[in-house]
Structure formats: C-alpha cells, structure tokens
Amino acid sequence: MTEPQIEPQSAGVVAPATARFDDVLRLRSGGRLDGYELVYEIYGELNAARSNAVLVCHALSGSHHVAGRYADEDEDSGWWNNLVGPGKPLDTRKFFVIGINNLGGCNGSTGPRSLNLATGRPWGADFPFVTVEDWVDAQARLADELGIDSFAAVIGGSLGGMQALSWTLQYPERVRHAAVIASAPKLSAQNIAFNEVARQAILTDPDFHDGHFYEHGVAPERGLRLARMVGHITYLSDDAMGEKFGRSLCHGKAVYSYGIEFEIESYLRHQGDKFARQFDANTYLLTTKALDYYDPAFAHGGDLIAALAAARAGFLVVAFTTDWRFAPARSREIVYALAHNGCDVSYAEIDCPAGHDSFLLADPQYHAVLAAWFDRIEV
Amino acid sequence: MTEPQIEPQSAGVVAPATARFDDVLRLRSGGRLDGYELVYEIYGELNAARSNAVLVCHALSGSHHVAGRYADEDEDSGWWNNLVGPGKPLDTRKFFVIGINNLGGCNGSTGPRSLNLATGRPWGADFPFVTVEDWVDAQARLADELGIDSFAAVIGGSLGGMQALSWTLQYPERVRHAAVIASAPKLSAQNIAFNEVARQAILTDPDFHDGHFYEHGVAPERGLRLARMVGHITYLSDDAMGEKFGRSLCHGKAVYSYGIEFEIESYLRHQGDKFARQFDANTYLLTTKALDYYDPAFAHGGDLIAALAAARAGFLVVAFTTDWRFAPARSREIVYALAHNGCDVSYAEIDCPAGHDSFLLADPQYHAVLAAWFDRIEV
C-alpha cells in the first residue's frame, strides 16, 4: 500500500484534541458556564523555553482545524492551510501553532449543541451569550493548560483579528505580538445591519423552534442558507464578483424562470446550501452577536486611544483595498490609536481584488508581509 | 366644515384612473397578456398642442401615486411629492405629469393578484415575466390612449431610470427628453446577488406555496420582510447609516438578547414589517427579475454605444456620490455611450450623503439641477 502524497510544506496529518475545564467561567453577558470543553489542534513543536507558541483565532465560520488534514482525507483541509506549515509564512519549523474552536462553536467545543446538564437537553438558544473577551478568557485557560505563559504571537482575520486585539488588552503580559488582519475596532451600523438580516432569517425560520430545533429533528436550514448568502456578498468585492461571474447566463440566454439563470445565483445557492447543512444556526446567531458587541472603546466613552492604552505587544495590522466589509479606514483607526500610544505597529494595505475574503488567500504581497513579520519575531 | 390645508406647492387631492386594454400584449419572455389594466394618475393639464406630457416611471416599490394625496388623507403621500407640483422642479403649471403603476405591479394594474381568466384563480406566480421593455410598451399604449404622441420628457430613478432610457431606444420619436437618475445600464453581479437573496427569502418561505399563497389565505411575509431589509441596506450609504444610527443602543447598554438592541435593528425590522404587510411577494419577485434582465447592450454583443445609437432624446443623467448600489461609474457608462453617439447629454454627480435613496430626497443641488433642466424644455 502506498502512503498518500503529502505536499512538502504541508502541516501533515493532524488530529484535534480536547481540553476539559471544570472551573466556572463567568461571561460578560452575566451568564456562566460551570464547565466546558475546548477543541484545539497543534502544529509544530513547543520549544524548551515554551516561547514559540502562536495562537490562531478563527472568524465567523472557522474552527480549530487551521492547517493540514485528517487521517481519512486525501487533501489538506485546514482553513488557513496556505499560511501555516513548514516553510510557510507562519512556519511550523519555528513556531508551535495552536488552532482552537471557540466557546459556543459547533465544531466540538462546548456550544449550543452540547448537553445542558441543568435541563438534560441541548443548550440550544439557552446557551449564554459569549463575547470576544470571553473567548479570549477561555483561550487563556487553554494556554495555562498547555503551559504557555506568553504567546510569541496571536493572529486572526476579521472576527479573529478582534480576538487578537483583545488579547493585547486583556492579557498584555501574555502576548508579545499580535497580527490584526482585515478587522475593525467595532462594527459599523451597516455591518450590524447585515448581521441583523442574517439573524432574522434564522430566527423567523419556522424550523428554528425558539432555538430548540435539535429536539424536533429539524434545523432552520432555510434561514441559515439565506444568512450565508448575504454574508458571501459582503465577503467579496463588487469587482471580484464581476470578474468571477459577471452577468454570465448559465443557459446562454434568459430563460425567464426563478431557477438558476445567472452564474452568481448558482454560486450563492451552492455556498448557502453547503453551509446550511454543516453549520449550527445557534452558533451563527451567537457569533454575529459577539461581532456586534465588540467595541473596546465603549467603556472609554468611545475613545479608542484610551481603550488600546494597555497594549504592549508589537503589532501587524493588515487591510485589503477592496474589502468593503471592514475597509482599510477601519484598520487605520486601530493603527492610529496604537501609534498614538507609542506601540510598535506595522501597517500593510494590500491591493488584492478579492475583498474581505482576501485574508484567507495566498496573495503574494500579503504573504510576503506576514512571512517577514513572523521571521523577525524572536522565540 | 373647514377644508383641510393644502401646502401651496402641493399637487393637491388626486385620484387614480384605470385604462383598460383589450389588445394582446406580447412579452419578451414569450408570455402574453390578452387584456390588462393600467392604473395611472395625472397632475397638471395637457396643453392644446399635447406637447407638455411628462411620464414618471417608478422603481421597485413605487407606484402611480407620484404626488399629492387622496381625498381621505391629511397629508401628501405621493412618493415623489417633493419633485412634482406647482412651482416644484417638475412644475405642474407647465407640465402634464403622468404616474403609472407598471404591469405586474400590486397597486391596481394587472398583476399577480389579478384574476387569471384561463384558470379562474389569481395569476400568482403564473403571471408572465415582464421586462423593462414590456413596461415601456405598455406605457406607450397608455400614451396612445391619452392622445400623447410624444412626451416632453420621461423621468425615472433606479429601475425607473432604466425605463426612461429604454423609452429613448424603443420609441425614439416619442420622447424628446429623458432623465435617467441613480441608474445603470445593467446590474452588476453584486446587484444580481442581492436580488437573488431577496428572491430566495420569498421563494423558500413556507407560506409562498409556489406563488399561489392567495388561495391559502396567507402571504410569505417572513420572506418579503427579509427581502426588504436586505434592500434597505443597499439603499443607504454606510456613512448615512452610521450618521443616522451609528452603534446607538436602544437600552443604553448591551442587554444580550435577540430582541432589538441597536437602533439600526429597530429601523430595519420596522421597514421590513411595514413593507411585508403592504406589498405583493410575486410582484417583488417579478420586479427583481426585470432588473436582472435589463441589459440593452446584450443584443449588441455588450457594446453599449451600439445599443444606445437609436436614442434621439436630450438626456439628463444624475448620479449620487454615496450611491454604492448604482455607483456614479455606472451612470458615466451611460453618459459616455450617449456622448459618443453625439447625443445631447448633461451629467450631474451630486454629493448627497444618503446613498441610492438620494434620488427620492429634496437635496437642494439635485433639485436645482432638475428644475433648470425641466425649465429649459420647450413645450
């Protein structure tokens, strides 16, 4: 029997691990979890000084599976596989990389699908609201568990970037560098509006059953599908969509039906269908709320400079010119506030056509910036 | 009894009229209507030369009720009331203005709610697909009926602008001027994508019943509500939404619920609820498809210059800097093609913060441009 081929720079075959926590976790929402599990994955090796750990924080639909593949797969399937591996920008020959599924997630960590011991049924919509800050607290406990006092870096894109930023404020002594990519210091009204449409699609789906759909053997797939379709529009730039799909007609001409006519319709429906089968609607709801609530300046009367004063890390902030979900101006707000506070901050604005999704792609300029930044980090 | 106060520049108390057509109308979709009714309203008086008529074409959710108010109302309720009236930019002392509800509409003209004589039940989703060109054909028949050989002007915003443009191509000898406002020569992939999300919201609503929901005594209000919420996001600019709503919290702080927390959520839900009670889901579907299909250059291999070669009218093209649904670049495509063909075309790019919705507002610069343009038109 021939071993399957593994690409030279692959993180290889990986397997998730589970950490169990029995201490109470008090949440910003006033809720609490008396115990919980976090699923995570590791790539590379922790050095003797335990100083080379990098935490990768995921965005709305990500997970702990950042790089490599599982034993039963033929190809690498990690969501940031192009970034993480031996010889890749986040080089696993140098760094010990950790991917984690956030609390409230649907990929193995304790979340709405988990059993609520108090009721004997799945948490469903009763799962307490979790915030970016709560996630960081939970991640810090995992770091304790793994014996990591201080991260060489925390990195994330979009909602993941908010977690990276929050790490530098909640645990300034525990994170030496932070990469905040395609992110924002808070959502705009328009960002919240898109999230609200997604939530209303799920909440008003008759199969939602007030969030306890598991017991009914159904799922609000119609709503989740619509939510994902709306999301996808905001992940791509108008130009990227135009170049990829334009007004191409699947049948070469108008056929006058509500079936698929334009290729963009086919793409959106496919993305929506796929996501609705895999993802959990309650996790989607929780996660969009965490996005909406994130606003470190709120407690400082809206003053972002004051809010970021606690940060001690060295920063890399990256934005993409065609990202209209979190436009470069939003990243620059973070850069200005950090620079004003005397932080060591690098800023790169990458001219990649793919919109918000650019942060997931292997744009050469983008990856060169990341590679150089990680290369300079001492471990 | 005191007469209600009417503002000096009001079009006053108006009443809709109905025109009945018994000739077959063949549609671009291959469908046909053996007879139909069009509801319209008039403001001002047709002059003796019958040369002062202006047709106002409506957009997605508009109607024939352009200006003034109905006898049982206390206030003017026309959707373009700020534009049309005595002394207003489209001055009814000079012009005879006509508003019309398009075929397939839900405000009185023959549409999905009307009885399909072939089946004895409402048309529902069996109502034939109608295009911008079909609407213009139907409008031309109304002009025949009213004894109007040639319009002094045809004006419309957004989808209404597409009708105004199409008039100049389908009936170049019957339209002397055309105002194409906040419009585009065709939808982009992103525009189609938003329409597709709206359609999927309606089509997958369990209350849609394949478009024959009237017989079930229900309506796909959940879907229509979501469609309208998505639409509203695209009608406003990010900045306008930010200025109007920002991140204002209805309760002053996060309360961690799926109820209304941010003011933008309240606004969107209200707009969605209101629309879902009033509008017809089948009309919404048909109208978004008419938008998607509109592409006069398609028959010319994508060559817009060739497509617009038939136009003889004098044009005013207006775009708004903050309109990201139909950005100024889309209007400029029309302007360039018209100018290349030697047409008389004026172009105004108005710096109004309200996004696509600007075309409905009384921005002083915008209205000054319109007033001057209408003033120069000889009748």
Contacts between the chains, C-beta under 8 A, distances in Angstrom:
chain1	res1	chain2	res2	distance
A	29	B	254	7.8
A	29	B	256	4.0
A	30	B	256	6.9
A	31	B	256	7.7
A	125	B	258	7.8
A	129	B	256	4.2
A	186	B	247	6.6
A	187	B	247	7.3
A	188	B	238	5.9
A	188	B	241	7.3
A	188	B	242	5.5
A	188	B	247	7.9
A	189	B	238	7.7
A	189	B	241	4.1
A	189	B	242	5.0
A	189	B	244	7.4
A	189	B	245	4.4
A	189	B	246	5.8
A	189	B	247	6.7
A	189	B	262	7.4
A	189	B	264	4.6
A	190	B	233	6.4
A	190	B	236	7.7
A	190	B	238	4.4
A	190	B	241	5.0
A	190	B	242	7.2
A	192	B	247	7.2
A	192	B	262	5.2
A	192	B	264	5.4
A	192	B	265	7.0
A	193	B	229	7.8
A	193	B	232	7.9
A	193	B	233	4.9
A	193	B	241	6.6
A	193	B	264	5.1
A	193	B	265	7.8
A	193	B	268	5.9
A	194	B	233	6.3
A	196	B	229	7.3
A	196	B	262	7.7
A	196	B	264	7.0
A	196	B	265	4.7
A	196	B	268	5.7
A	196	B	269	7.8
A	197	B	226	6.3
A	197	B	229	4.8
A	197	B	230	5.5
A	197	B	233	7.0
A	197	B	268	7.1
A	199	B	258	6.4
A	200	B	225	7.5
A	200	B	226	6.1
A	200	B	229	6.6
A	200	B	269	7.2
A	200	B	272	7.6
A	201	B	201	6.9
A	201	B	226	5.5
A	203	B	258	5.9
A	204	B	222	4.6
A	204	B	225	7.5
A	204	B	226	7.5
A	205	B	222	7.9
A	206	B	206	5.9
A	222	B	204	4.6
A	222	B	205	7.9
A	225	B	200	7.5
A	225	B	204	7.5
A	226	B	197	6.3
A	226	B	200	6.1
A	226	B	201	5.5
A	226	B	204	7.5
A	226	B	226	6.6
A	229	B	193	7.9
A	229	B	196	7.4
A	229	B	197	4.9
A	229	B	200	6.6
A	230	B	197	5.5
A	230	B	230	6.4
A	232	B	193	7.9
A	233	B	190	6.4
A	233	B	193	4.9
A	233	B	194	6.3
A	233	B	197	7.0
A	236	B	190	7.7
A	238	B	188	5.9
A	238	B	189	7.6
A	238	B	190	4.4
A	241	B	188	7.2
A	241	B	189	4.1
A	241	B	190	5.0
A	241	B	193	6.6
A	242	B	188	5.5
A	242	B	189	5.0
A	242	B	190	7.2
A	244	B	189	7.4
A	245	B	189	4.5
A	246	B	189	5.8
A	247	B	186	6.5
A	247	B	187	7.2
A	247	B	188	7.9
A	247	B	189	6.7
A	247	B	192	7.2
A	247	B	295	6.7
A	254	B	29	7.8
A	254	B	293	5.4
A	256	B	29	4.0
A	256	B	30	7.0
A	256	B	31	7.7
A	256	B	129	4.2
A	256	B	289	7.6
A	258	B	125	7.8
A	258	B	199	6.4
A	258	B	203	5.9
A	258	B	285	6.7
A	258	B	289	7.7
A	261	B	292	7.4
A	262	B	189	7.5
A	262	B	192	5.2
A	262	B	196	7.7
A	262	B	292	6.7
A	264	B	189	4.6
A	264	B	192	5.4
A	264	B	193	5.1
A	264	B	196	7.0
A	265	B	192	7.0
A	265	B	193	7.8
A	265	B	196	4.7
A	268	B	193	5.9
A	268	B	196	5.7
A	268	B	197	7.1
A	269	B	196	7.8
A	269	B	200	7.2
A	272	B	200	7.6
A	285	B	258	6.7
A	289	B	256	7.6
A	289	B	258	7.7
A	292	B	261	7.4
A	292	B	262	6.7
A	293	B	254	5.4
A	295	B	247	6.7
A	324	B	324	7.9
